[in-house]
Amino acid sequence: MLSFFLLTQCGKKKSTPTPAPPAAPAPFTGTLRSISPFPFGGAVNASLLRNRPSYSQLAAKEYSSITAENAMKMNALRPTATSFNFTDAEYIVDFARQNNARVHGHTLNWYTSLPSWVTNFSGDSTAWENLLRTHITTVVTHFRGKVASWDVVNEAFEDTGVLRNSIWVRHLGPDYIARAFQYAAAADPAARLFYNDYGHEYSTAKRTAIFALVASLRSRGIPIHGIGMQFHTSSNISDAQLASTIAQAGQTGLLVHISELDISMNPSKATTATFTPALAAAQKVKYKAVTTAFRALPAAQRFGITTWNVADADTWRRGNCSCPEWPLPFDDNYQRKPAYDGIVEALQ
């Protein structure tokens, strides 16, 4: 009987304990500013900072760099030819200083957001030059020591790579760009100066024209320190194209700023679109791809990443398309989205 028992026991397979499921990763309790090796920022609205606590608290908590969304544009700062209004811009600068955040100025020269007295201005080329020089010199001098960097010229090119036929080109010629940088540098020699534009990631012609402009300015000794790549991009731009564009900007040797990042998840502008879990997951992949590619740049060139406003509730894109949109890492209630987790994963 004993031998039979031993034989039957030997023939049985020993049971293997079922492995425990892997533990879920602990939820991230830090902030973007606490883990990012480069400044991570947001563009902010002065009125929302004043009047919406959830907005101002989130900006203070997450961002180590602050850009004025609209308060430093010409139509906001200079209501008349002889007067300046710095109230909203100063509020943003003070908010940043109170929260130990860098301030990036946007923008000293643009073809739009101009006060009516500029669009109706009828002076000769000397008067136009004085207008440009006075504006840049006054604004940069006012904020000297408070604003670390400036988008000096914004969106001077069409998507075709042709210089935009702006009010500045018509009255001052193409070289107004170089003089704008010279005026800014004279007003604050310590400020870092950027050329800022959109479309790098989808227009080879535009990207080529921007790099040629930058190279020309540098060869002439014009003070320019960086390129602002807006990256108002969308889900239909491939991760490889986003990464390649960022890498190409790095090859200029200049500072690189992803200056106005938001990622459209409704590029077709469908009025009935909804933000599904699948869209949220896809957006997470895009934000992670952008952040990963930016982090791959040499550390000395990583000026930072700035999202264009704070949360989906505040995005310009909804008004621009009159359609549902969810392009930012925080939702309408200022809560973290999967897109935020994508940024964190890339930073970690």
C-alpha positions as CSV (number, residue, x, y, z in Angstrom):
1,M,0.0,0.0,0.0
2,L,2.8,2.4,0.8
3,S,4.5,1.8,-2.5
4,F,1.2,2.4,-4.3
5,F,0.7,5.7,-2.4
6,L,4.2,6.8,-3.3
7,L,3.7,6.1,-6.9
8,T,0.4,7.9,-7.1
9,Q,1.9,10.9,-5.3
10,C,4.9,11.0,-7.6
11,G,2.6,11.1,-10.6
12,K,0.8,14.2,-9.5
13,K,2.0,17.6,-10.6
14,K,2.8,20.0,-7.9
15,S,0.5,23.1,-7.9
16,T,2.1,26.4,-8.6
17,P,0.9,29.4,-6.7
18,T,-0.9,32.0,-8.9
19,P,1.4,35.1,-9.1
20,A,0.0,38.2,-7.6
21,P,-1.0,40.9,-10.1
22,P,1.5,43.7,-10.4
23,A,1.0,46.6,-8.1
24,A,-0.5,49.7,-9.7
25,P,2.0,52.5,-9.8
26,A,1.6,55.0,-7.1
27,P,-0.3,58.1,-8.2
28,F,2.0,61.1,-9.0
29,T,1.9,63.6,-6.2
30,G,4.5,66.1,-7.5
31,T,4.1,69.0,-10.0
32,L,5.6,69.8,-13.4
33,R,7.8,72.5,-11.9
34,S,9.1,70.0,-9.2
35,I,10.2,67.3,-11.7
36,S,11.1,69.1,-14.9
37,P,14.8,69.6,-15.6
38,F,13.9,72.7,-17.7
39,P,11.3,75.5,-17.1
40,F,7.8,74.2,-17.7
41,G,5.3,77.1,-18.1
42,G,1.9,78.4,-19.2
43,A,0.5,81.4,-20.8
44,V,-1.9,83.2,-18.5
45,N,-4.8,85.6,-18.6
46,A,-4.7,88.5,-16.1
47,S,-8.4,88.6,-15.5
48,L,-8.6,84.9,-14.8
49,L,-5.6,85.2,-12.4
50,R,-7.5,87.9,-10.5
51,N,-10.9,86.3,-10.5
52,R,-10.7,82.5,-10.7
53,P,-8.9,80.9,-7.7
54,S,-8.7,77.5,-9.2
55,Y,-6.9,79.0,-12.2
56,S,-4.3,81.1,-10.3
57,Q,-3.7,78.3,-7.8
58,L,-3.0,75.8,-10.5
59,A,-0.7,78.2,-12.4
60,A,1.3,78.9,-9.2
61,K,1.6,75.3,-8.3
62,E,2.6,73.8,-11.7
63,Y,4.5,76.4,-13.6
64,S,8.1,77.7,-13.3
65,S,7.7,80.0,-16.3
66,I,4.9,82.5,-17.1
67,T,4.0,84.1,-20.4
68,A,1.4,86.8,-20.8
69,E,-1.2,85.4,-23.2
70,N,-2.4,88.8,-24.4
71,A,-1.5,91.5,-21.8
72,M,1.9,92.4,-23.5
73,K,0.6,92.7,-27.0
74,M,0.6,96.1,-28.5
75,N,-3.1,96.7,-28.5
76,A,-3.1,95.9,-24.7
77,L,-0.1,98.0,-23.8
78,R,-0.5,101.1,-26.0
79,P,-4.0,102.4,-26.3
80,T,-2.8,105.7,-27.9
81,A,0.4,106.9,-29.6
82,T,1.4,108.8,-26.4
83,S,0.2,106.5,-23.6
84,F,1.0,103.1,-22.2
85,N,-1.1,100.9,-19.9
86,F,0.9,98.4,-18.0
87,T,-1.7,97.4,-15.5
88,D,-2.5,93.8,-16.6
89,A,1.1,93.1,-17.7
90,E,2.4,94.2,-14.3
91,Y,-0.2,92.1,-12.6
92,I,1.1,89.0,-14.4
93,V,4.8,89.9,-13.7
94,D,4.0,90.4,-10.0
95,F,2.2,87.0,-9.9
96,A,5.2,85.3,-11.4
97,R,7.6,87.0,-9.1
98,Q,5.5,86.1,-6.0
99,N,5.6,82.5,-7.2
100,N,9.3,82.4,-8.1
101,A,8.5,81.9,-11.8
102,R,10.4,83.2,-14.8
103,V,8.6,85.7,-17.1
104,H,8.7,85.4,-20.8
105,G,7.4,88.5,-22.7
106,H,5.0,88.1,-25.7
107,T,5.2,89.9,-28.0
108,L,7.0,93.2,-29.0
109,N,6.1,93.1,-32.7
110,W,3.2,91.3,-34.5
111,Y,1.2,92.0,-37.6
112,T,-2.1,91.8,-35.7
113,S,-3.5,92.7,-32.3
114,L,-2.6,96.3,-33.1
115,P,-4.4,99.4,-31.7
116,S,-6.5,101.3,-34.3
117,W,-4.2,104.3,-34.1
118,V,-1.4,102.1,-35.6
119,T,-3.6,100.5,-38.3
120,N,-4.7,104.0,-39.2
121,F,-1.3,105.6,-38.9
122,S,-0.3,107.7,-42.0
123,G,3.2,108.8,-41.3
124,D,6.2,108.4,-43.5
125,S,8.9,105.8,-43.1
126,T,10.8,107.9,-40.6
127,A,7.6,108.2,-38.5
128,W,7.0,104.5,-38.7
129,E,10.5,103.7,-37.6
130,N,10.1,106.0,-34.6
131,L,6.8,104.2,-33.8
132,L,8.5,100.8,-33.8
133,R,11.6,102.0,-31.9
134,T,9.7,103.9,-29.3
135,H,7.3,101.0,-28.6
136,I,10.0,98.3,-28.2
137,T,12.4,100.6,-26.2
138,T,9.7,101.8,-23.8
139,V,8.2,98.3,-23.2
140,V,11.5,96.5,-22.7
141,T,13.0,99.3,-20.6
142,H,9.9,99.3,-18.4
143,F,10.3,95.5,-17.7
144,R,14.1,95.4,-17.6
145,G,15.2,93.1,-14.8
146,K,11.7,91.6,-14.5
147,V,11.1,90.0,-17.9
148,A,13.8,87.4,-18.7
149,S,13.1,87.0,-22.4
150,W,11.0,88.3,-25.3
151,D,9.3,87.1,-28.4
152,V,10.7,90.1,-30.3
153,V,9.0,89.4,-33.7
154,N,6.0,87.1,-34.0
155,E,4.7,85.3,-37.1
156,A,6.5,87.2,-39.9
157,F,6.2,84.4,-42.4
158,E,3.3,82.8,-44.4
159,D,3.1,79.0,-44.4
160,T,4.6,79.1,-47.9
161,G,7.8,80.5,-46.5
162,V,7.2,84.0,-48.0
163,L,7.6,87.0,-45.7
164,R,4.1,88.1,-44.7
165,N,3.0,91.4,-46.4
166,S,2.4,92.9,-43.0
167,I,1.9,96.6,-42.1
168,W,5.5,96.6,-40.9
169,V,6.9,95.2,-44.2
170,R,4.8,97.7,-46.2
171,H,6.1,100.7,-44.3
172,L,9.5,99.7,-43.2
173,G,10.7,96.9,-45.5
174,P,11.9,93.4,-44.6
175,D,14.8,94.5,-42.5
176,Y,12.5,95.9,-39.8
177,I,13.0,92.4,-38.2
178,A,16.7,93.0,-37.6
179,R,16.1,96.5,-36.2
180,A,13.4,95.2,-33.8
181,F,16.0,92.8,-32.3
182,Q,18.6,95.6,-32.1
183,Y,16.1,98.0,-30.3
184,A,15.2,95.2,-27.8
185,A,18.9,94.3,-27.1
186,A,19.8,98.0,-26.5
187,A,16.9,98.4,-24.0
188,D,17.8,95.3,-22.0
189,P,21.1,93.6,-22.9
190,A,20.5,90.8,-20.4
191,A,17.2,89.7,-22.0
192,R,17.1,86.6,-24.2
193,L,15.5,87.4,-27.6
194,F,13.4,85.1,-29.7
195,Y,11.8,84.8,-33.1
196,N,8.5,83.1,-32.6
197,D,6.2,81.4,-35.1
198,Y,3.8,78.6,-35.8
199,G,3.8,75.9,-38.4
200,H,7.3,74.5,-37.9
201,E,5.9,71.0,-37.6
202,Y,3.8,70.9,-40.8
203,S,5.4,73.4,-43.3
204,T,8.9,72.6,-44.5
205,A,9.0,75.8,-46.5
206,K,8.1,77.9,-43.5
207,R,10.6,76.1,-41.2
208,T,13.3,76.5,-43.9
209,A,12.6,80.3,-44.2
210,I,12.7,80.8,-40.4
211,F,16.0,79.0,-40.1
212,A,17.4,81.1,-43.0
213,L,16.3,84.3,-41.3
214,V,17.9,83.3,-38.0
215,A,21.1,82.3,-39.7
216,S,21.2,85.6,-41.6
217,L,20.6,87.6,-38.4
218,R,23.4,85.8,-36.6
219,S,25.8,86.2,-39.5
220,R,25.2,90.0,-39.4
221,G,25.8,90.1,-35.6
222,I,22.1,90.9,-34.9
223,P,21.4,89.8,-31.3
224,I,19.1,86.8,-31.4
225,H,19.2,84.0,-28.8
226,G,16.4,81.6,-29.6
227,I,13.6,80.2,-31.7
228,G,10.1,80.0,-30.4
229,M,8.2,77.0,-31.9
230,Q,4.5,77.6,-31.1
231,F,3.3,74.0,-31.6
232,H,-0.4,74.8,-31.9
233,T,-0.5,71.3,-33.2
234,S,-2.9,68.4,-33.6
235,S,-3.5,64.7,-33.3
236,N,-3.0,64.2,-37.1
237,I,0.7,65.3,-37.0
238,S,2.9,62.2,-36.5
239,D,5.1,61.7,-33.4
240,A,8.1,61.3,-35.8
241,Q,7.4,64.6,-37.5
242,L,7.1,66.4,-34.1
243,A,10.4,64.9,-32.9
244,S,12.2,65.7,-36.2
245,T,11.1,69.3,-36.1
246,I,12.3,69.8,-32.5
247,A,15.6,68.1,-33.4
248,Q,16.1,70.4,-36.4
249,A,15.5,73.5,-34.3
250,G,18.2,72.2,-31.9
251,Q,20.7,72.0,-34.8
252,T,20.6,75.8,-35.1
253,G,22.6,75.9,-31.8
254,L,20.1,78.5,-30.4
255,L,17.8,78.2,-27.4
256,V,14.6,76.3,-28.3
257,H,11.3,77.3,-26.7
258,I,8.1,75.3,-27.4
259,S,6.3,78.5,-26.7
260,E,2.5,78.0,-27.2
261,L,1.9,74.3,-27.0
262,D,-1.6,72.9,-27.3
263,I,-2.7,69.7,-29.1
264,S,-6.1,69.7,-30.9
265,M,-8.0,66.5,-30.6
266,N,-10.7,67.7,-33.0
267,P,-8.7,68.8,-36.0
268,S,-11.7,68.3,-38.3
269,K,-13.7,70.8,-36.2
270,A,-16.7,68.6,-35.9
271,T,-19.4,70.3,-33.9
272,T,-20.7,67.0,-32.4
273,A,-17.3,65.7,-31.3
274,T,-16.9,64.3,-27.7
275,F,-13.7,63.7,-25.7
276,T,-13.6,59.9,-25.4
277,P,-11.2,57.8,-23.4
278,A,-9.6,56.8,-26.7
279,L,-8.9,60.5,-27.6
280,A,-7.6,61.1,-24.1
281,A,-5.2,58.2,-24.5
282,A,-4.1,59.4,-27.9
283,Q,-3.5,62.9,-26.5
284,K,-1.4,61.5,-23.7
285,V,0.9,59.8,-26.3
286,K,1.3,63.1,-28.2
287,Y,2.2,65.2,-25.1
288,K,4.6,62.5,-24.1
289,A,6.2,62.5,-27.6
290,V,6.7,66.2,-27.6
291,T,8.2,66.3,-24.1
292,T,10.4,63.4,-24.8
293,A,11.8,65.0,-28.0
294,F,12.3,68.3,-26.3
295,R,14.2,66.6,-23.4
296,A,16.5,65.0,-26.0
297,L,17.9,68.4,-26.9
298,P,21.2,69.5,-25.3
299,A,20.4,70.8,-21.8
300,A,21.9,74.2,-22.6
301,Q,19.4,74.7,-25.4
302,R,16.3,73.7,-23.5
303,F,14.7,77.1,-22.8
304,G,11.4,75.4,-21.8
305,I,8.0,74.2,-22.8
306,T,5.0,76.6,-22.4
307,T,1.4,75.5,-22.9
308,W,-1.0,78.2,-24.3
309,N,-3.1,78.9,-21.3
310,V,-3.9,76.6,-18.4
311,A,-6.9,74.3,-18.9
312,D,-9.4,73.3,-21.6
313,A,-11.9,75.8,-20.1
314,D,-9.6,78.7,-21.1
315,T,-8.3,77.6,-24.6
316,W,-8.5,80.0,-27.5
317,R,-9.2,77.0,-29.8
318,R,-12.9,76.7,-28.9
319,G,-13.6,80.3,-29.9
320,N,-11.4,79.9,-33.0
321,C,-13.3,76.9,-34.4
322,S,-16.7,77.3,-32.6
323,C,-16.5,73.6,-31.8
324,P,-15.6,71.3,-28.9
325,E,-11.9,71.2,-28.1
326,W,-9.8,69.8,-25.3
327,P,-6.2,70.7,-26.2
328,L,-4.5,71.2,-22.8
329,P,-3.2,69.0,-20.0
330,F,-5.9,70.1,-17.5
331,D,-9.7,69.7,-18.1
332,D,-12.5,72.2,-17.6
333,N,-12.4,71.7,-13.9
334,Y,-8.6,72.2,-13.6
335,Q,-8.0,68.5,-13.0
336,R,-5.1,66.6,-14.5
337,K,-5.9,64.7,-17.7
338,P,-4.0,61.7,-19.2
339,A,-2.1,64.3,-21.2
340,Y,-0.6,65.5,-18.0
341,D,0.5,62.0,-17.2
342,G,2.2,61.7,-20.6
343,I,4.3,64.8,-19.8
344,V,5.2,63.4,-16.4
345,E,6.2,60.0,-17.8
346,A,8.5,61.8,-20.3
347,L,10.0,64.0,-17.6
348,Q,10.6,61.1,-15.2
